[in-house]
Every structure is written in C-alpha cells, then in structure tokens.
Amino acid sequence: MALSIVRRLLVAAYLVEAGLLLVIAPWTLSWQHNYFGTLFPPLGTLMVNEFVRGGVSGIGLITAVAGLRDLTFAIFARQAGRTDPSETSRLG
C-alpha cells in the first residue's frame, strides 16, 4: 500500500516536471540553437515556428495539469486510506 502511494507520487512529480519543461523550453534560446536544428535546417525552421512552439507548450500544460491531478488524487487517497483514484469522489 505504501509502495503504491510512493509510486503514484513519483509519477505525478514526473508529469509535473516534464510538463513544466515542455511549457518553458520552446521559448528559450537553447530551443532555437540546438544540434538537430543546425544538422537539419528544415527541422530548425519548423522548430522556431511560433505555432509549433505553442503546440509543444500546450502539450506541456496538459501534462502538468495531469500530474497535478494525479498528485491531488494521491494526497486525497492517502488521507482517506485508499490508493485507487476511482474510489475518490469527484468534484462537480
């Protein structure tokens, strides 16, 4: 039971971290000047497109929200003594 909670917390932390990285990374200079963009110029042109950057940031936002949702369910399940998210009541 404790291992299940720890696993869920680790997965939630990973999702939040990966999501925040995907939200921030496309807008940094390292995104514009990376190895793959210089090796394949068409890919570099595609990567600096603002629509592509926005899409990657949107995927990151969805990932971060999913991680926060899992973290919330893990905390509530731990407080209630349950580990299955289907057992927690949903708001709304």
N, CA, C and O of each residue as an XYZ file, in Angstrom:
368
protein
N       0.828     -1.193      0.000
C       0.000      0.000      0.000
C       0.867      1.249      0.000
O       0.610      2.178     -0.766
N       1.884      1.288      0.841
C       2.754      2.460      0.887
C       3.557      2.583     -0.399
O       3.833      3.691     -0.861
N       3.932      1.443     -0.979
C       4.673      1.471     -2.235
C       3.813      2.034     -3.358
O       4.318      2.748     -4.225
N       2.532      1.725     -3.352
C       1.616      2.241     -4.362
C       1.497      3.763     -4.260
O       1.459      4.450     -5.280
N       1.440      4.279     -3.062
C       1.341      5.724     -2.869
C       2.626      6.408     -3.312
O       2.586      7.457     -3.954
N       3.764      5.815     -2.971
C       5.045      6.389     -3.378
C       5.167      6.380     -4.900
O       5.630      7.353     -5.496
N       4.753      5.288     -5.520
C       4.799      5.204     -6.979
C       3.917      6.272     -7.606
O       4.318      6.921     -8.572
N       2.742      6.456     -7.073
C       1.836      7.476     -7.621
C       2.402      8.876     -7.438
O       2.258      9.722     -8.321
N       3.046      9.131     -6.299
C       3.645     10.443     -6.075
C       4.813     10.680     -7.027
O       4.992     11.793     -7.523
N       5.604      9.648     -7.284
C       6.723      9.789     -8.211
C       6.246     10.026     -9.640
O       6.821     10.845    -10.359
N       5.210      9.322    -10.051
C       4.659      9.532    -11.393
C       4.087     10.939    -11.508
O       4.286     11.606    -12.522
N       3.388     11.388    -10.493
C       2.814     12.737    -10.508
C       3.923     13.790    -10.563
O       3.815     14.766    -11.305
N       4.980     13.597     -9.786
C       6.092     14.545     -9.810
C       6.759     14.572    -11.179
O       7.126     15.638    -11.676
N       6.915     13.399    -11.788
C       7.498     13.336    -13.133
C       6.627     14.078    -14.148
O       7.143     14.832    -14.972
N       5.328     13.872    -14.093
C       4.430     14.534    -15.042
C       4.465     16.049    -14.883
O       4.471     16.778    -15.874
N       4.488     16.520    -13.649
C       4.540     17.966    -13.417
C       5.860     18.530    -13.930
O       5.881     19.569    -14.589
N       6.956     17.848    -13.629
C       8.269     18.325    -14.066
C       8.392     18.323    -15.591
O       8.857     19.301    -16.177
N       7.980     17.242    -16.229
C       8.048     17.163    -17.688
C       7.132     18.204    -18.328
O       7.489     18.813    -19.336
N       5.964     18.403    -17.749
C       5.039     19.397    -18.281
C       5.593     20.803    -18.197
O       5.491     21.571    -19.154
N       6.178     21.147    -17.060
C       6.752     22.486    -16.926
C       7.934     22.683    -17.868
O       8.132     23.776    -18.398
N       8.716     21.635    -18.076
C       9.821     21.721    -19.027
C       9.308     21.965    -20.441
O       9.868     22.777    -21.178
N       8.244     21.265    -20.819
C       7.684     21.449    -22.159
C       7.001     22.805    -22.323
O       6.908     23.315    -23.440
N       6.531     23.382    -21.249
C       5.924     24.710    -21.332
C       7.005     25.775    -21.534
O       6.817     26.713    -22.309
N       8.125     25.629    -20.844
C       9.154     26.671    -20.841
C      10.175     26.510    -21.970
O      10.591     27.503    -22.566
N      10.579     25.289    -22.268
C      11.693     25.040    -23.196
C      11.526     25.649    -24.588
O      12.503     26.184    -25.111
N      10.355     25.602    -25.218
C      10.272     26.151    -26.578
C      10.535     27.654    -26.678
O      10.756     28.161    -27.778
N      10.516     28.359    -25.583
C      10.680     29.806    -25.619
C      12.076     30.245    -25.173
O      12.306     31.436    -24.964
N      13.008     29.304    -25.022
C      14.368     29.636    -24.626
C      15.280     29.681    -25.856
O      14.911     29.208    -26.930
N      16.456     30.247    -25.687
C      17.419     30.316    -26.785
C      17.983     28.949    -27.139
O      18.344     28.710    -28.291
N      18.063     28.052    -26.166
C      18.586     26.720    -26.459
C      17.660     25.946    -27.403
O      18.109     25.032    -28.094
N      16.393     26.298    -27.438
C      15.453     25.666    -28.370
C      15.776     26.096    -29.808
O      15.664     25.297    -30.738
N      16.171     27.347    -29.983
C      16.484     27.847    -31.316
C      17.838     27.340    -31.812
O      18.001     27.078    -33.004
N      18.798     27.202    -30.916
C      20.167     26.859    -31.305
C      20.533     25.485    -30.787
O      21.449     25.358    -29.974
N      19.840     24.458    -31.237
C      20.176     23.110    -30.785
C      20.827     22.323    -31.911
O      20.865     22.773    -33.056
N      21.327     21.169    -31.583
C      22.083     20.340    -32.515
C      21.234     19.898    -33.712
O      21.677     19.983    -34.857
N      20.046     19.440    -33.447
C      19.205     18.900    -34.523
C      18.723     19.990    -35.474
O      18.572     19.750    -36.672
N      18.487     21.163    -34.953
C      18.069     22.271    -35.805
C      19.163     22.733    -36.743
O      18.874     23.168    -37.858
N      20.428     22.649    -36.312
C      21.540     23.020    -37.188
C      21.914     21.877    -38.130
O      22.398     22.124    -39.234
N      21.697     20.636    -37.708
C      22.010     19.489    -38.555
C      21.022     19.365    -39.709
O      21.417     19.070    -40.837
N      19.740     19.591    -39.432
C      18.685     19.542    -40.447
C      17.991     20.905    -40.498
O      17.070     21.152    -39.719
N      18.418     21.795    -41.407
C      17.845     23.153    -41.451
C      16.321     23.206    -41.585
O      15.708     24.085    -40.979
N      15.665     22.297    -42.357
C      14.195     22.371    -42.382
C      13.569     22.121    -41.000
O      12.551     22.719    -40.654
N      14.188     21.235    -40.226
C      13.684     20.987    -38.871
C      13.884     22.217    -37.988
O      13.025     22.555    -37.174
N      15.028     22.881    -38.159
C      15.285     24.111    -37.404
C      14.275     25.194    -37.716
O      13.828     25.916    -36.824
N      13.912     25.306    -39.004
C      12.901     26.282    -39.406
C      11.547     25.940    -38.789
O      10.815     26.825    -38.345
N      11.228     24.662    -38.766
C       9.958     24.233    -38.167
C       9.940     24.474    -36.656
O       8.914     24.857    -36.092
N      11.070     24.249    -36.019
C      11.117     24.387    -34.556
C      10.975     25.828    -34.086
O      10.482     26.063    -32.983
N      11.390     26.790    -34.888
C      11.253     28.188    -34.470
C       9.894     28.774    -34.839
O       9.606     29.924    -34.508
N       9.057     27.994    -35.522
C       7.708     28.435    -35.841
C       6.909     28.600    -34.542
O       6.912     27.713    -33.688
N       6.242     29.715    -34.404
C       5.511     30.000    -33.163
C       4.345     29.053    -32.937
O       3.981     28.792    -31.791
N       3.751     28.536    -34.001
C       2.661     27.580    -33.838
C       3.175     26.258    -33.255
O       2.514     25.644    -32.418
N       4.346     25.833    -33.702
C       4.946     24.608    -33.166
C       5.324     24.815    -31.704
O       5.080     23.949    -30.864
N       5.913     25.955    -31.408
C       6.262     26.267    -30.014
C       5.015     26.273    -29.128
O       5.031     25.732    -28.022
N       3.951     26.878    -29.612
C       2.706     26.905    -28.858
C       2.117     25.517    -28.674
O       1.571     25.206    -27.616
N       2.226     24.677    -29.709
C       1.733     23.303    -29.596
C       2.496     22.502    -28.553
O       1.903     21.770    -27.761
N       3.821     22.648    -28.562
C       4.633     21.941    -27.569
C       4.317     22.457    -26.164
O       4.227     21.676    -25.217
N       4.150     23.763    -26.035
C       3.787     24.330    -24.725
C       2.405     23.862    -24.284
O       2.180     23.630    -23.096
N       1.478     23.722    -25.230
C       0.141     23.218    -24.895
C       0.186     21.784    -24.406
O      -0.499     21.432    -23.445
N       0.990     20.951    -25.062
C       1.153     19.569    -24.599
C       1.774     19.554    -23.206
O       1.396     18.742    -22.361
N       2.723     20.450    -22.970
C       3.329     20.550    -21.647
C       2.329     20.975    -20.588
O       2.356     20.472    -19.465
N       1.459     21.887    -20.937
C       0.430     22.332    -19.988
C      -0.523     21.195    -19.641
O      -0.885     21.013    -18.478
N      -0.924     20.435    -20.647
C      -1.801     19.289    -20.404
C      -1.105     18.259    -19.514
O      -1.723     17.689    -18.615
N       0.180     18.026    -19.768
C       0.942     17.071    -18.969
C       1.072     17.544    -17.524
O       0.919     16.748    -16.597
N       1.353     18.828    -17.325
C       1.487     19.360    -15.970
C       0.159     19.291    -15.215
O       0.138     18.969    -14.027
N      -0.937     19.588    -15.892
C      -2.256     19.509    -15.253
C      -2.581     18.059    -14.879
O      -3.139     17.799    -13.813
N      -2.229     17.123    -15.756
C      -2.456     15.707    -15.439
C      -1.636     15.293    -14.220
O      -2.116     14.535    -13.377
N      -0.417     15.782    -14.125
C       0.412     15.477    -12.956
C      -0.163     16.076    -11.684
O      -0.170     15.425    -10.639
N      -0.642     17.307    -11.761
C      -1.256     17.930    -10.579
C      -2.528     17.201    -10.172
O      -2.821     17.069     -8.984
N      -3.283     16.727    -11.161
C      -4.499     15.963    -10.873
C      -4.147     14.651    -10.164
O      -4.780     14.281     -9.175
N      -3.131     13.956    -10.681
C      -2.701     12.716    -10.039
C      -2.173     12.977     -8.629
O      -2.427     12.201     -7.708
N      -1.444     14.066     -8.474
C      -0.926     14.414     -7.148
C      -2.061     14.694     -6.176
O      -2.014     14.272     -5.021
N      -3.078     15.404     -6.643
C      -4.237     15.690     -5.799
C      -4.953     14.409     -5.395
O      -5.307     14.238     -4.229
N      -5.172     13.500     -6.359
C      -5.826     12.233     -6.048
C      -4.985     11.393     -5.103
O      -5.531     10.716     -4.232
N      -3.668     11.421     -5.255
C      -2.796     10.648     -4.369
C      -2.864     11.185     -2.946
O      -2.875     10.410     -1.989
N      -2.908     12.491     -2.803
C      -2.983     13.087     -1.465
C      -4.328     12.776     -0.819
O      -4.383     12.390      0.349
N      -5.417     12.944     -1.578
C      -6.730     12.650     -1.016
C      -6.907     11.171     -0.711
O      -7.534     10.812      0.286
N      -6.357     10.312     -1.564
C      -6.450      8.870     -1.323
C      -5.656      8.488     -0.089
O      -6.070      7.623      0.683
N      -4.527      9.128      0.094
C      -3.707      8.834      1.284
C      -4.432      9.271      2.561
O      -4.404      8.570      3.572
N      -5.073     10.424      2.501
C      -5.803     10.909      3.669
C      -7.001     10.018      3.979
O      -7.350      9.821      5.143
N      -7.631      9.479      2.933
C      -8.802      8.635      3.138
C      -8.424      7.171      3.352
O      -9.273      6.350      3.698
N      -7.135      6.847      3.143
C      -6.688      5.474      3.330
C      -6.912      4.595      2.118
O      -6.893      3.369      2.232
N      -7.127      5.205      0.947
C      -7.347      4.446     -0.284
C      -6.215      4.749     -1.252
O      -5.538      5.770     -1.132
N      -6.013      3.844     -2.221
C      -4.982      4.059     -3.233
C      -5.540      4.074     -4.646
O      -4.816      4.429     -5.577
N      -6.796      3.705     -4.842
C      -7.394      3.671     -6.170
C      -8.089      5.000     -6.441
O      -8.976      5.379     -5.676
N      -7.716      5.738     -7.522
C      -8.345      7.030     -7.765
C      -9.827      6.931     -8.096
O     -10.545      7.922     -7.963
N     -10.313      5.752     -8.527
C     -11.734      5.631     -8.824
C     -12.572      5.616     -7.549
O     -13.786      5.821     -7.588
N     -11.907      5.370     -6.418
C     -12.642      5.356     -5.149
C     -12.848      6.736     -4.579
O     -13.715      6.925     -3.726
N     -12.056      7.733     -5.038
C     -12.218      9.080     -4.510
C     -13.377      9.747     -5.205
O     -13.613      9.523     -6.392
N     -14.095     10.560     -4.474
C     -15.229     11.247     -5.072
C     -14.747     12.397     -5.926
O     -13.792     13.086     -5.568
N     -15.398     12.606     -7.046
C     -15.023     13.682     -7.962
C     -15.873     14.910     -7.648
O     -17.040     14.821     -7.266
N     -15.229     16.053     -7.828
C     -15.950     17.316     -7.630
C     -16.707     17.642     -8.905
O     -16.200     17.446    -10.009
N     -17.903     18.131     -8.746
C     -18.665     18.605     -9.906
C     -19.574     17.652    -10.461
O     -20.262     17.950    -11.437
